[in-house]
Amino acid sequence: MSTHCISEIAGCELWLLADKALYWPQEKLLCIADVHFGKAATYRALGQPVPAGTTEHNLRRMDALLALYDVQHLVFLGDFLHAPKAHAPATLAALHAWRQQHSALRITLIRGNHDHRAGDPPASLGITIVNEPLVMGPLRLRHTPSEEDDGHVIAGHVHPVITLQGRGRQVLRLPCFYSTARCTLLPSFGAFTGGYGIAPEAGSQVFVTDGSGIWPLPVR
């Protein structure tokens, strides 16, 4: 099972990674969508019993990707922090400790809908914060998908998943990359974010991941 699939998009060689991120080797760029740091802490603050440790888990996954690929620029495609309560001291302490380990890494956040509600991350994290779209050659990096940009859109926000029929009555619901002629959607990187079921249109491409492997899915 492959750890990445290579897709030619708008003349660019993009690697779709099994761990739900996108790597552009020519630019040494890693894109991550919808990590939603602090979501579990936000729910716990509301009295809901949800598991702890999701922030550390997501950070360790990011560490693994940065170790595997030659990355000089990390771009978050929106929804970096989940809500105002994501500014909890423990969450911010973990983010600052991680940032110190990657102090030379250039990081950009494209504001998403949750970022507008949560507020920007602290300036001490050394993150450049911009509104969408971020133009990079023929690509338009965004949080919210759009068909109106003059280049190919790379976006998050939707958290695409697809339902597959397994053996017997088994049904699998897996994250996926979903690419049409004008837009490519990344799956949500966050470990506690859910997903939205898509119905692939003719001519689109779907790449399904279970977190450890990724493979193209035929679209009828």
N, C-alpha and C positions, 0 to 999 in steps of 0.2 A: 504494500500500500504506500503510495507516494506521500511525501510531506509537503509537496507543492505541485501546482499545475501552472504551466506557462500559457498566458493568453496574450494575443496580439490585439491591442486596443488603441485605436487612433494612431497607429504606427509606432506604438510604444510596446516594448516587451515587459509585461507585468507578471509577477509571480503571485499567485493566489495561494496563501499558506494554510495548511491544515489547522493551525491554531488561530484561525479567523482574523488574519491580518493580510495586508497587501504590501509587497516589496517591489520597488522599481529600481532594478540594479543600476541602470544608467545614471540615475540621480542619487543613488545610495540613500533612498528614501523609504521609510517604513510608515504605512498608514494604519491607524487603529480607529475603529468607530465605536462609539457608545460604550465606554468602559464603565461609566456611572459609579465612580468612586464614592463611597459613603452611602450607597443605597441601603445596605443592610443596617448600618448605624441609624439611618433615618427611620427605618421601620421599627427598630428596637426602641428608639426614642418615643415612638407612638404607642409603645406597649405591645407590639406584635412579636411573637417568638420566632425569630429568624436566625439562621446560623451566623456565627462570628467567623472572622478570618478571610472574608472574601477579598478585602483590600490586599492583604499579604499574598494571597493566591494569585491575584491578577498581576501584582508586581513581579512575582517570581516567573510568571509566564513571559512577561516583558523582558526580564533578564535573559531568559532562554533564547528569545528571538534575537536580542542584541548580541548574544554570544555566537549565534549561528550565522548571522548575516552582517555584511559590512554596511553599517548604518551610520550616516553622518547627520541625518535630519529625520526626526520623528514628528509626524503630524497626527494630531487627534482630530478626527472628523466630528467634533461636537460631543456634547453630553459627557464632559470630563467629570464634573461633580453632579450628583443627582439632585440635591436640594439644599436649601440653606443649612439644614442640620448636618450636611456632609462636611461642614467646616469643624466637625468635632475634633478635639485635641488629638485623640489617638489616630484618627485618619490622617490629619495634617502632619503629625510626627512621622508616620510611616512614609508619606510622600516625600517629606524633606530628607529622611534618611536614604531613600532610594535615589533622590536627585543628587545627593552628595557623591554617590557611587558612580554617577554618570554626568559629572559636572561639565565635561567637554561637549556633551551631546546638544545639538541645536534642537529645540522643541518648539512647535507651533500648535496652538489650539485655535480651531475655527469654531466660533461660538455656535452652540446649538440651542434648542428651546429650553432644555434643562439648565444650561449655563446662564441663560438670561434670568432664570428664576433663582438659581443658586448663588449667583454672583461669581465674579472672576476668581480663580485661584490666587493665593497670595503672590505678590511680586517676588518674594524671596525664593520661589520655586524656579525663577528664571525662565518662564514660559512666555513667548511672544503670542499675543492674543489678537486675533483678527476676526472680522466679519466675513461671511461667505459672499462670493466665491474666492478661493485662493487660486490664482491662475499660474499654472506651471506648464509651459509649452502648449501642446494641444489639449491638455487636461484641465478641467475645472473642478477643484476639490471643494466639496460642500458638506454641510450636514444634511440639509433637506434636499431630496431629489428635485430636479428641474429639467424640463425639456426645452427651456428657453435659452440656455447658454449657447454660445457659438462654438463650443468645443465639447468633447466628451466628458460627461459629469461622472465623478467618483464620489459616492455619497454614503451616508449611514442612515440613521433615524428610523428606518422601517423595521430593522431586526428580522430580515427575511429567513423563513424556515419553509421546508417543504415536507409533505407527508408522503411516505412511501409504504407500499404494501409489502410486508414480509411474508414469511412462510405461514401458511394457514391463515389464522386471523390476526397475526402479529402486524402491528402498525408502528412504523418508525416516523418520528417527527424530528428532523435534523436541520441544523443551521445550513445556510447555503450562500454562495455568491450568486447574484443574479444580474446578467448583463444583456442589455438590448443594444440597438444600434447607437443610441444617444446617451445611455446611462448605465453605470455599473454600481450595484448596491453591495455593500459589505455586510456580512453578518455582525451582530453585536459581539464585541470582545468580552464584555463583562460576564462574570460567572453567575449573576443573579438578575437577569434582565428580561427573560421571556422572549417570545418571537411572534411574528405575524406571518400567517400562511399565505404563500403566493400561488398563483395559477399561471405558469409560464406561457407566454404568447409565442406564436409561431415565429421562428427565426431567432429566438433568444437563446442564451446559453445559461446553463445551471451547473454549478460545481458544488457538490455536497461534501460536507465535512462532519466527522464525528469527533474532532479534536485531535486525533492522532494520525488520520489519513484523509486524503481528499481525492475525489474522482469526478469526472464529468458525467452528467446525467443526460441521456438522449431526450430531446424535446420533440414531441410529435406535433 
